[in-house]
């Protein structure tokens, strides 16, 4: 039998043999549940592995087969088992035996063929275990095995076990092919068509392995009854030769398994892509349609069919159904797992204020966090980050978002790392692709977060006299007893030291109360913040920059609505933030009186004694400072640069320099987060 395996190995892989195999395949539509039968087979062939999996699933594999079906299968399995044993005992050729078996099972699918052949082998193997019992832990069995000189036979058994594992692996793959969802596959299109061309070959070699394995078992059982020194017997020598051949066969079948497993992975990926595309197109269609309520939209975005309680209420730490969002304005907070504490704090404060007035219209919105995880991060690490952020949130959240939804969020809603707040009305219609900036500027006054509401709020802001009334949100600064406030920033430690010393000297000389507030930069380094101990701090300067960037984002979408003065001030502050050294502006109350970048504003205060002290005595501090600042500006005017995050909309109108009013040139810059 094994000589037959050797002879055909060099001649099998050609069109003639392939055609012979395919010619035996004539399925008539009769099928049975191959998966539960395969699980039952695994309990016999791989008892340790299948025992744990059966316990986890909580059901016996045979429960998937009804009594009549099981009895009819037992009949065909017995027939196949007898045919294999008969031909092996008679010294038949492995290829001929395999082809005969394929003809016997011609009316079944490829998956059914391989499972039936494996079932027949399992019967023979079970009998072999009862006779030889090589895995017995009973001391008496081991003693008998030693007297019969069975340890060497056990070595042959290890080779057989290796082949068994390989056969089971191939059978599992073939069965998985058989269970691919038909709605997503087409047998005449790749990668499915390419994968299925390998199935007949895999089935053929698995059945050949069944035949060879059965032959080996018959030889092993025969040796158990021999007397004498079996290690020198002709039968034992022949068995040793066949064991080597069995090992080679195991390697070949293992290679086949690797190939079809790879093809199976391709098919699974292909199906997943089609599923994702289907979900993606469903989202595109749903958002174009008009709905009675928001349930269809929310189910498409966050509903988990395996978990009816898809939402996690972060405060109470309980799971609830999405019906709690029905007829609500819903804000979808979309962020990665590295959302900053400042961004989260702004939203939390606004949300908590909306809950304080349960009868107010703004209390009718709910927030749901959709975390966009990094695919390179492990699930354990990802879950820890999600749990950490959820513990700080007072609203709803989900754990996992479908990949198709993430693709939609990135493609259509243009999410790119920076958090966005997509606003949906009670019908599920998108009324704002990003209401985050509206919350940062106006809080709950921006409800219901529509474009029309945003334009109305800007028109109201245009009536305000001063820019800092709504740029600065810290009441300790705006209600300060100090008539003069100096806001300054930058990260050049030498410039900061020189500026604070020079400005303090002028304030003392002019006998004015001069409050200095350091605002840093939007990407301030820790080493800078730890060294600023000379001045009064804004409690958290990051809020200032988040608010300012939010105003810029809103400004570029409402150019015609916003007053020119406000746009200029926003631009000035952002160019200050982009400067390499520092900047400062001097306010009287909330009105900006003068401002300049690092070298110019430093020079202004350093020139006080020699250049404008006398003028200050005659015209006052502000007038004198402005006159000298104008002279410095005329001597050395430097145009500005503006650095914006990549998450901003780049389809902008031309941006003008705040110094010369010329159109600024656009560049691309790569910079580390630090």
C-alpha positions as CSV (number, residue, x, y, z in Angstrom):
1,X,0.0,0.0,0.0
2,X,2.7,2.5,0.9
3,X,4.7,1.6,-2.2
4,X,1.7,2.7,-4.1
5,X,1.9,6.1,-2.4
6,X,5.6,6.4,-3.3
7,X,5.0,5.6,-7.0
8,X,2.2,8.0,-7.5
9,X,3.7,11.0,-5.8
10,X,5.8,11.8,-8.8
11,X,3.0,11.4,-11.3
12,X,-0.1,12.8,-9.6
13,X,0.2,16.5,-10.2
14,X,-0.7,16.6,-13.8
15,X,-3.9,17.2,-15.8
16,X,-4.6,13.5,-16.4
17,X,-4.8,12.8,-12.7
18,X,-6.8,15.9,-11.9
19,X,-9.3,15.0,-14.6
20,X,-9.6,11.5,-13.1
21,X,-10.4,13.0,-9.7
22,X,-13.0,15.4,-11.1
23,X,-14.6,12.6,-13.2
24,X,-15.5,10.9,-10.0
25,X,-17.5,13.9,-8.7
26,X,-21.2,13.7,-9.5
27,X,-23.1,15.3,-6.6
28,X,-26.9,14.7,-6.7
29,X,-27.8,17.3,-4.1
30,X,-28.0,15.0,-1.1
31,X,-26.3,16.7,1.8
32,X,-26.0,16.3,5.5
33,X,-24.6,18.5,8.3
34,X,-20.9,17.9,7.9
35,X,-19.8,20.2,10.7
36,X,-21.3,18.3,13.7
37,X,-20.0,15.0,12.3
38,X,-16.5,16.5,11.9
39,X,-16.7,17.6,15.6
40,X,-17.6,14.1,16.6
41,X,-14.7,12.7,14.6
42,X,-12.3,15.2,16.3
43,X,-13.4,13.9,19.7
44,X,-12.0,10.5,18.7
45,X,-8.9,11.6,16.8
46,X,-8.0,14.6,19.0
47,X,-9.7,14.0,22.3
48,X,-7.7,16.5,24.4
49,X,-8.3,19.4,21.9
50,X,-12.0,18.7,21.2
51,X,-12.9,18.1,24.8
52,X,-12.1,21.7,25.8
53,X,-13.8,23.2,22.7
54,X,-16.9,21.1,23.4
55,X,-17.1,22.2,27.0
56,X,-16.9,25.8,25.8
57,X,-19.6,25.4,23.3
58,X,-21.7,23.6,25.9
59,X,-23.2,21.0,23.5
60,X,-22.3,17.6,22.2
61,X,-21.3,17.6,18.5
62,X,-23.7,14.8,17.6
63,X,-26.6,17.0,18.7
64,X,-26.4,18.6,15.2
65,X,-27.4,15.3,13.6
66,X,-30.9,13.9,13.9
67,X,-31.4,10.1,14.5
68,X,-32.5,9.1,10.9
69,X,-29.7,11.2,9.4
70,X,-27.1,9.7,11.8
71,X,-28.2,6.1,11.1
72,X,-27.9,6.6,7.3
73,X,-24.5,8.1,7.7
74,X,-23.4,5.2,9.9
75,X,-24.3,2.9,7.1
76,X,-22.1,4.7,4.5
77,X,-19.3,5.2,7.0
78,X,-19.3,1.4,7.8
79,X,-19.2,0.6,4.0
80,X,-16.3,3.0,3.5
81,X,-14.4,1.6,6.5
82,X,-14.9,-2.0,5.3
83,X,-13.7,-1.1,1.8
84,X,-10.6,0.6,3.1
85,X,-9.7,-2.2,5.5
86,X,-10.3,-4.9,2.9
87,X,-8.1,-3.2,0.3
88,X,-5.4,-2.4,2.8
89,X,-5.3,-6.0,4.2
90,X,-5.1,-7.3,0.6
91,X,-2.1,-5.1,-0.2
92,X,-4.0,-2.9,-2.7
93,X,-2.6,0.2,-4.4
94,X,-3.2,3.5,-2.4
95,X,-4.1,5.5,-5.5
96,X,-6.5,2.8,-6.8
97,X,-8.1,2.5,-3.3
98,X,-8.5,6.3,-3.1
99,X,-10.1,6.5,-6.6
100,X,-12.5,3.6,-5.6
101,X,-13.5,5.5,-2.5
102,X,-14.1,8.7,-4.5
103,X,-16.4,6.7,-6.9
104,X,-18.2,5.2,-3.9
105,X,-18.8,8.8,-2.6
106,X,-19.4,10.4,-6.0
107,X,-22.9,11.7,-5.1
108,X,-21.6,13.8,-2.1
109,X,-19.9,17.2,-2.0
110,X,-16.2,17.5,-1.5
111,X,-16.7,18.5,2.1
112,X,-18.9,15.5,2.7
113,X,-16.4,13.2,1.0
114,X,-13.5,14.2,3.2
115,X,-15.6,14.0,6.4
116,X,-17.0,10.6,5.6
117,X,-13.5,9.2,4.8
118,X,-12.2,10.7,8.0
119,X,-15.2,9.2,9.9
120,X,-14.3,5.7,8.5
121,X,-10.7,6.2,9.6
122,X,-11.9,7.3,13.1
123,X,-13.7,4.0,13.5
124,X,-10.5,2.0,12.7
125,X,-8.4,4.3,14.9
126,X,-10.8,3.8,17.8
127,X,-10.4,0.1,17.5
128,X,-6.6,0.6,17.4
129,X,-6.7,2.6,20.6
130,X,-8.6,-0.1,22.4
131,X,-6.0,-2.7,21.4
132,X,-2.8,-0.7,21.8
133,X,-3.9,2.2,24.0
134,X,-0.5,4.0,23.6
135,X,-1.6,6.9,25.7
136,X,-2.6,4.9,28.8
137,X,-1.4,6.2,32.1
138,X,-2.2,2.9,33.8
139,X,1.1,1.4,35.2
140,X,-0.1,-2.2,34.4
141,X,-0.7,-1.2,30.7
142,X,2.8,0.4,30.6
143,X,4.3,-2.8,32.1
144,X,2.6,-5.0,29.5
145,X,3.8,-2.6,26.7
146,X,7.4,-3.0,28.0
147,X,7.1,-6.8,28.0
148,X,5.7,-6.7,24.4
149,X,8.5,-4.2,23.4
150,X,5.9,-1.7,22.4
151,X,7.8,1.6,23.1
152,X,9.3,1.4,19.6
153,X,5.8,0.9,18.2
154,X,4.7,4.0,20.1
155,X,7.2,5.9,18.1
156,X,5.4,4.9,15.0
157,X,2.2,6.0,16.6
158,X,3.6,9.5,17.0
159,X,4.1,9.7,13.2
160,X,0.5,8.5,12.8
161,X,-0.7,11.2,15.2
162,X,1.1,13.9,13.1
163,X,-0.7,12.7,10.0
164,X,-4.0,12.6,11.8
165,X,-3.6,16.2,12.9
166,X,-2.8,17.3,9.4
167,X,-5.8,15.4,8.0
168,X,-8.1,17.0,10.5
169,X,-6.7,20.5,9.6
170,X,-7.4,19.9,5.9
171,X,-10.9,18.6,6.6
172,X,-11.6,21.7,8.7
173,X,-10.6,24.0,5.9
174,X,-12.6,22.1,3.3
175,X,-15.7,22.3,5.6
176,X,-15.2,26.0,6.2
177,X,-15.1,26.5,2.4
178,X,-18.4,24.6,2.3
179,X,-19.9,27.1,4.8
180,X,-18.9,30.3,3.1
181,X,-22.0,32.6,2.8
182,X,-23.3,32.1,-0.7
183,X,-24.6,35.7,-0.9
184,X,-21.1,37.0,-0.9
185,X,-19.3,34.4,-3.1
186,X,-19.3,33.5,-6.8
187,X,-17.7,30.2,-7.9
188,X,-16.7,31.6,-11.2
189,X,-14.9,34.7,-9.9
190,X,-11.6,34.9,-8.0
191,X,-10.6,34.6,-5.3
192,X,-13.3,32.0,-4.7
193,X,-12.8,30.2,-8.1
194,X,-9.0,30.0,-7.5
195,X,-9.6,28.6,-4.0
196,X,-12.1,26.0,-5.1
197,X,-9.7,24.5,-7.7
198,X,-7.5,23.3,-4.9
199,X,-10.3,21.6,-3.0
200,X,-10.4,18.3,-5.1
201,X,-6.6,18.0,-4.7
202,X,-6.8,18.5,-1.0
203,X,-9.7,16.0,-0.6
204,X,-7.8,13.4,-2.7
205,X,-4.6,13.6,-0.6
206,X,-6.6,13.5,2.6
207,X,-8.4,10.3,1.6
208,X,-5.0,8.9,0.4
209,X,-3.7,9.7,3.9
210,X,-6.7,7.9,5.4
211,X,-5.8,4.8,3.3
212,X,-2.2,5.0,4.3
213,X,-3.0,5.6,7.9
214,X,-5.4,2.7,8.0
215,X,-2.6,0.5,6.5
216,X,-0.3,1.7,9.2
217,X,-2.8,0.9,11.9
218,X,-3.4,-2.6,10.6
219,X,0.4,-3.2,10.7
220,X,0.7,-1.8,14.2
221,X,-2.2,-4.0,15.5
222,X,-0.5,-7.0,13.8
223,X,2.7,-6.4,15.6
224,X,1.0,-6.4,19.0
225,X,0.3,-10.1,18.7
226,X,3.9,-11.1,17.5
227,X,6.3,-12.9,19.8
228,X,10.0,-12.8,19.8
229,X,12.3,-9.8,19.3
230,X,10.0,-7.7,17.1
231,X,12.7,-5.1,16.6
232,X,14.5,-7.5,14.2
233,X,11.4,-9.0,12.6
234,X,10.7,-8.5,8.9
235,X,7.3,-7.0,9.7
236,X,8.9,-4.5,12.0
237,X,11.5,-3.4,9.4
238,X,8.8,-3.0,6.8
239,X,6.7,-1.0,9.3
240,X,9.7,1.3,9.9
241,X,10.0,1.9,6.2
242,X,6.3,2.7,5.9
243,X,6.5,5.0,8.9
244,X,9.1,7.1,7.0
245,X,6.8,7.2,4.0
246,X,3.9,8.2,6.3
247,X,6.0,11.1,7.6
248,X,6.7,12.2,4.0
249,X,3.0,12.0,3.2
250,X,2.2,14.0,6.4
251,X,4.5,16.7,5.2
252,X,2.9,16.9,1.7
253,X,-0.6,17.1,3.2
254,X,0.6,19.7,5.6
255,X,1.8,21.8,2.6
256,X,-1.6,21.4,1.0
257,X,-3.2,22.5,4.2
258,X,-1.0,25.7,4.2
259,X,-2.1,26.4,0.7
260,X,-5.8,26.0,1.1
261,X,-5.7,27.8,4.5
262,X,-4.1,30.8,2.7
263,X,-6.8,30.6,0.1
264,X,-9.4,30.4,2.8
265,X,-8.0,33.5,4.4
266,X,-8.2,35.3,1.0
267,X,-11.8,34.3,0.7
268,X,-12.7,35.4,4.2
269,X,-11.0,38.8,3.6
270,X,-12.9,39.0,0.3
271,X,-16.2,38.3,2.0
272,X,-15.4,40.8,4.8
273,X,-14.6,43.4,2.2
274,X,-17.9,42.8,0.5
275,X,-19.7,42.9,3.8
276,X,-18.0,46.2,4.7
277,X,-18.8,47.6,1.3
278,X,-22.4,46.6,1.7
279,X,-22.6,48.2,5.1
280,X,-20.9,51.3,3.7
281,X,-23.3,51.6,0.8
282,X,-26.2,51.1,3.3
283,X,-25.0,54.1,5.3
284,X,-24.6,56.2,2.2
285,X,-28.2,55.3,1.1
286,X,-29.7,55.8,4.6
287,X,-28.2,59.3,5.1
288,X,-29.7,60.4,1.7
289,X,-33.2,59.2,2.8
290,X,-35.8,60.9,5.0
291,X,-36.8,59.0,8.1
292,X,-39.6,59.2,10.7
293,X,-37.2,58.9,13.6
294,X,-33.5,58.3,14.1
295,X,-33.6,54.6,14.8
296,X,-32.6,53.3,11.3
297,X,-29.6,55.6,11.2
298,X,-28.4,54.8,14.7
299,X,-28.9,51.0,14.2
300,X,-26.7,51.2,11.1
301,X,-24.0,53.1,13.0
302,X,-23.9,51.6,16.4
303,X,-26.3,48.6,16.7
304,X,-24.7,45.3,17.4
305,X,-26.9,42.4,16.3
306,X,-25.2,40.1,18.8
307,X,-25.9,42.5,21.7
308,X,-29.3,44.2,21.9
309,X,-28.0,46.4,24.7
310,X,-25.5,48.2,22.4
311,X,-25.0,51.3,24.4
312,X,-22.9,51.7,27.6
313,X,-24.0,54.3,30.0
314,X,-20.7,55.6,31.4
315,X,-22.1,57.1,34.6
316,X,-24.2,54.1,35.8
317,X,-21.9,51.6,34.1
318,X,-24.8,49.6,32.7
319,X,-25.8,48.6,29.2
320,X,-28.9,49.9,27.6
321,X,-30.7,49.7,24.2
322,X,-30.5,52.4,21.6
323,X,-34.2,53.2,22.1
324,X,-33.1,55.7,24.8
325,X,-31.9,57.9,21.9
326,X,-35.2,57.8,19.9
327,X,-36.5,61.3,18.9
328,X,-33.4,62.9,20.5
329,X,-30.8,65.2,19.1
330,X,-27.7,63.0,19.1
331,X,-24.2,64.3,19.1
332,X,-21.8,61.6,18.0
333,X,-18.4,62.2,19.7
334,X,-15.8,60.6,17.4
335,X,-12.2,60.4,18.5
336,X,-9.3,58.1,18.8
337,X,-8.2,56.6,22.1
338,X,-5.7,59.5,22.8
339,X,-8.3,62.3,23.2
340,X,-6.8,65.0,25.4
341,X,-8.0,65.8,28.9
342,X,-8.7,69.5,27.8
343,X,-10.9,68.6,24.9
344,X,-12.8,66.1,27.0
345,X,-13.2,68.6,29.9
346,X,-14.7,71.3,27.6
347,X,-17.4,68.9,26.4
348,X,-18.0,67.5,29.9
349,X,-18.6,71.0,31.4
350,X,-21.0,71.9,28.6
351,X,-22.9,68.6,28.8
352,X,-23.3,68.9,32.6
353,X,-24.6,72.4,32.3
354,X,-27.2,71.2,29.8
355,X,-28.4,68.5,32.4
356,X,-28.8,71.2,35.1
357,X,-31.8,72.6,33.2
358,X,-34.0,69.5,32.5
359,X,-36.8,71.6,31.0
360,X,-34.6,73.6,28.7
361,X,-34.5,72.8,24.9
362,X,-30.7,72.1,25.1
363,X,-31.3,69.2,27.6
364,X,-32.9,67.3,24.7
365,X,-29.6,66.2,23.2
366,X,-27.6,63.2,24.1
367,X,-23.9,62.4,23.4
368,X,-22.6,59.0,22.3
369,X,-18.9,58.4,22.1
370,X,-17.7,56.3,19.1
371,X,-14.1,55.3,19.7
372,X,-12.0,54.8,16.6
373,X,-9.2,52.4,17.7
374,X,-5.8,51.9,16.1
375,X,-5.8,48.5,14.3
376,X,-2.2,48.0,15.4
377,X,-3.1,48.2,19.1
378,X,-3.8,44.9,20.9
379,X,-7.4,44.3,22.1
380,X,-6.3,44.3,25.7
381,X,-4.5,47.6,25.5
382,X,-7.3,49.1,23.4
383,X,-9.9,47.9,26.0
384,X,-7.9,49.5,28.8
385,X,-7.8,52.8,27.0
386,X,-11.5,52.7,26.2
387,X,-12.3,51.9,29.9
388,X,-10.1,54.7,31.1
389,X,-11.8,57.3,28.9
390,X,-15.3,55.9,29.6
391,X,-14.7,56.4,33.3
392,X,-14.4,60.1,32.7
393,X,-17.4,60.5,30.5
394,X,-21.0,61.4,31.7
395,X,-22.7,60.2,28.5
396,X,-23.2,57.0,26.4
397,X,-20.5,55.1,24.6
398,X,-20.0,51.9,22.5
399,X,-17.0,49.6,22.6
400,X,-16.6,48.4,19.0
401,X,-17.4,50.1,15.7
402,X,-17.8,48.2,12.5
403,X,-14.8,48.8,10.1
404,X,-17.3,49.9,7.4
405,X,-18.6,52.6,9.8
406,X,-15.1,53.8,10.5
407,X,-14.4,54.0,6.8
408,X,-17.6,56.1,6.4
409,X,-16.6,58.3,9.3
410,X,-13.2,59.0,7.7
411,X,-14.4,59.3,4.1
412,X,-17.6,61.2,4.4
413,X,-17.3,62.9,7.8
414,X,-13.6,63.6,7.3
415,X,-12.5,62.4,10.7
416,X,-8.7,62.5,11.0
417,X,-7.4,62.1,14.6
418,X,-8.8,65.3,16.0
419,X,-12.1,64.8,17.8
420,X,-15.3,65.7,15.9
421,X,-18.9,66.1,17.1
422,X,-21.4,65.0,14.4
423,X,-24.8,66.4,15.2
424,X,-28.0,64.4,14.2
425,X,-31.5,65.8,14.5
426,X,-34.4,63.6,15.9
427,X,-34.9,62.1,12.4
428,X,-31.2,61.1,12.1
429,X,-30.3,63.8,9.6
430,X,-26.8,65.3,9.8
431,X,-27.2,68.9,10.8
432,X,-23.5,69.5,11.5
433,X,-20.5,67.5,10.5
434,X,-18.6,69.0,13.4
435,X,-20.3,70.8,16.3
436,X,-17.2,70.5,18.5
437,X,-16.1,74.1,17.6
438,X,-19.5,75.5,18.3
439,X,-19.5,73.9,21.8
440,X,-16.0,75.3,22.5
441,X,-17.1,78.9,21.5
442,X,-20.7,79.1,22.7
443,X,-21.4,76.0,24.8
444,X,-25.1,75.1,25.0
445,X,-26.1,78.4,23.4
446,X,-25.2,76.7,20.1
447,X,-28.1,74.2,20.4
448,X,-29.4,72.7,18.1
449,X,-25.9,73.0,16.5
450,X,-27.1,73.9,13.0
451,X,-25.4,76.1,10.4
452,X,-28.2,78.6,10.7
453,X,-27.7,78.8,14.5
454,X,-23.9,79.3,14.0
455,X,-24.5,82.2,11.7
456,X,-26.9,83.8,14.1
457,X,-24.4,83.5,17.0
458,X,-21.7,85.2,14.8
459,X,-24.0,88.0,13.9
460,X,-24.5,88.6,17.7
461,X,-20.8,88.5,18.3
462,X,-20.3,91.2,15.6
463,X,-22.2,93.6,17.8
464,X,-19.8,93.2,20.7
465,X,-17.2,95.9,21.1
466,X,-14.2,93.9,22.1
467,X,-12.6,90.7,20.9
468,X,-11.4,89.4,24.2
469,X,-14.9,89.3,25.7
470,X,-15.4,85.9,24.2
471,X,-11.8,84.8,23.6
472,X,-11.1,84.8,27.3
473,X,-13.4,82.7,29.3
474,X,-11.7,82.9,32.7
475,X,-13.7,85.4,34.8
476,X,-10.6,85.9,37.1
477,X,-8.9,87.6,34.3
478,X,-11.7,89.7,32.8
479,X,-12.9,90.9,36.2
480,X,-9.4,91.5,37.5
481,X,-8.7,94.6,39.5
482,X,-5.8,95.2,37.3
483,X,-6.6,97.8,34.6
484,X,-3.9,96.4,32.4
485,X,-3.5,92.8,31.3
486,X,-0.6,91.4,29.4
487,X,-1.2,88.1,27.6
488,X,2.0,86.6,26.3
489,X,3.2,83.2,25.0
490,X,6.0,81.3,23.3
491,X,8.5,78.6,24.3
492,X,11.9,80.4,24.1
493,X,12.9,80.5,27.7
494,X,15.5,83.3,27.2
495,X,13.0,85.5,25.5
496,X,10.4,84.8,28.2
497,X,12.9,85.7,30.9
498,X,14.0,88.9,29.2
499,X,10.4,90.0,28.4
500,X,9.0,89.5,31.9
501,X,11.8,91.4,33.4
502,X,11.6,94.3,31.0
503,X,7.8,94.5,31.2
504,X,7.8,94.4,35.0
505,X,10.4,97.2,35.2
506,X,8.2,99.5,33.0
507,X,5.1,98.6,35.0
508,X,6.9,99.6,38.2
509,X,8.3,102.8,36.6
510,X,4.8,103.8,35.3
511,X,3.2,102.9,38.6
512,X,0.5,100.8,36.9
513,X,-1.1,97.6,37.9
514,X,0.1,95.2,35.3
515,X,-1.3,91.6,35.3
516,X,0.9,89.2,33.3
517,X,-0.7,86.0,32.1
518,X,1.4,83.4,30.3
519,X,-0.6,81.4,27.6
520,X,2.3,79.3,26.2
521,X,1.6,77.7,22.8
522,X,-1.0,75.3,21.5
523,X,1.7,72.5,21.5
524,X,3.6,73.7,24.6
525,X,6.3,71.3,25.8
526,X,6.3,70.1,29.4
527,X,9.9,71.4,29.9
528,X,8.7,74.9,29.2
529,X,5.6,74.8,31.4
530,X,7.6,73.5,34.4
531,X,10.0,76.4,34.2
532,X,7.4,79.2,34.0
533,X,7.3,80.3,37.7
534,X,7.7,84.1,37.3
535,X,4.1,85.0,36.4
536,X,0.5,84.3,37.2
537,X,-0.8,81.4,35.2
538,X,-4.0,81.0,33.4
539,X,-5.3,77.8,35.1
540,X,-5.1,75.9,31.8
541,X,-3.8,77.8,28.8
542,X,-4.7,74.9,26.5
543,X,-8.4,75.9,26.7
544,X,-7.4,79.2,25.2
545,X,-5.9,77.6,22.1
546,X,-8.6,75.0,21.7
547,X,-11.2,77.8,21.8
548,X,-9.2,80.0,19.3
549,X,-8.7,77.1,16.9
550,X,-12.4,76.4,17.1
551,X,-13.1,80.0,16.2
552,X,-10.8,79.7,13.2
553,X,-12.6,76.5,12.1
554,X,-15.9,78.3,12.3
555,X,-14.6,81.4,10.7
556,X,-13.4,79.7,7.5
557,X,-17.0,78.3,7.0
558,X,-18.7,81.7,7.7
559,X,-16.4,84.2,6.1
560,X,-19.2,86.5,5.0
561,X,-20.9,86.5,8.3
562,X,-18.0,87.4,10.6
563,X,-16.9,91.0,11.2
564,X,-13.6,91.9,9.6
565,X,-12.1,93.0,12.9
566,X,-12.8,89.6,14.5
567,X,-11.2,87.7,11.6
568,X,-8.1,89.9,11.8
569,X,-7.7,89.3,15.6
570,X,-8.2,85.5,15.2
571,X,-5.6,85.5,12.4
572,X,-3.2,87.6,14.5
573,X,-3.4,85.3,17.5
574,X,-2.8,82.2,15.3
575,X,0.2,83.7,13.6
576,X,1.5,84.6,17.1
577,X,1.2,80.9,18.0
578,X,3.1,79.9,14.9
579,X,6.0,82.3,15.6
580,X,9.3,80.8,16.7
581,X,10.0,83.1,19.7
582,X,7.2,84.7,21.6
583,X,4.5,87.4,21.4
584,X,2.5,89.7,23.7
585,X,-0.6,91.9,23.7
586,X,-1.6,94.5,26.1
587,X,-5.2,95.0,27.1
588,X,-7.0,97.7,29.0
589,X,-9.9,95.8,30.5
590,X,-10.9,93.5,27.6
591,X,-9.9,95.9,24.8
592,X,-6.6,95.2,23.0
593,X,-4.5,98.3,23.0
594,X,-1.3,97.1,21.3
595,X,0.3,93.8,20.3
596,X,3.5,92.5,18.6
597,X,5.7,89.5,18.1
598,X,8.7,88.6,20.2
599,X,11.6,90.8,19.2
600,X,9.5,93.8,18.5
601,X,7.5,93.8,21.8
602,X,10.7,93.0,23.8
603,X,12.5,95.9,22.1
604,X,9.5,98.2,23.0
605,X,9.9,97.6,26.7
606,X,13.7,97.6,26.6
607,X,13.7,101.1,25.0
608,X,11.5,102.6,27.7
609,X,14.1,104.5,29.6
610,X,15.9,106.0,26.6
611,X,13.1,106.4,24.0
612,X,9.6,106.9,25.3
613,X,9.6,107.4,29.1
614,X,9.3,111.2,28.7
615,X,6.5,110.8,26.1
616,X,4.7,108.5,28.5
617,X,4.7,111.2,31.1
618,X,3.2,113.7,28.6
619,X,0.8,111.4,26.6
620,X,0.2,108.5,28.9
621,X,1.5,105.0,28.9
622,X,-0.7,103.5,26.1
623,X,-0.2,106.4,23.7
624,X,3.5,106.5,24.1
625,X,3.9,102.8,23.8
626,X,1.8,102.7,20.6
627,X,3.8,105.6,19.0
628,X,7.1,103.8,19.7
629,X,5.8,100.5,18.6
630,X,4.8,102.0,15.3
631,X,8.3,103.3,14.8
632,X,9.8,99.9,15.5
633,X,7.3,98.3,13.1
634,X,8.2,100.8,10.3
635,X,11.9,100.1,10.8
636,X,11.6,96.3,10.6
637,X,8.4,94.7,9.3
638,X,8.4,91.0,9.3
639,X,5.6,89.1,7.5
640,X,3.8,86.3,9.4
641,X,3.5,82.5,9.1
642,X,0.4,80.5,9.9
643,X,0.7,76.8,11.0
644,X,-2.6,74.9,11.0
645,X,-3.3,71.3,11.9
646,X,-3.7,68.9,9.0
647,X,-7.3,68.2,10.2
648,X,-8.4,71.7,9.0
649,X,-10.3,72.1,5.8
650,X,-7.8,73.0,3.1
651,X,-10.3,74.1,0.5
652,X,-9.9,77.6,1.7
653,X,-10.2,81.1,0.2
654,X,-6.8,82.9,-0.1
655,X,-5.4,83.8,3.4
656,X,-3.9,87.3,3.7
657,X,-0.9,88.2,5.9
658,X,-1.8,90.3,8.9
659,X,1.3,92.4,8.4
660,X,1.4,93.3,4.7
661,X,-2.0,92.0,3.6
662,X,-0.4,89.9,0.8
663,X,-1.7,86.5,-0.1
664,X,0.1,83.9,2.0
665,X,1.8,81.0,0.2
666,X,0.9,77.4,1.2
667,X,3.5,74.8,2.3
668,X,3.4,71.3,3.7
669,X,5.2,70.7,7.0
670,X,5.8,67.5,8.9
671,X,6.3,68.0,12.7
672,X,6.3,65.6,15.6
673,X,3.6,66.0,18.3
674,X,6.3,67.4,20.6
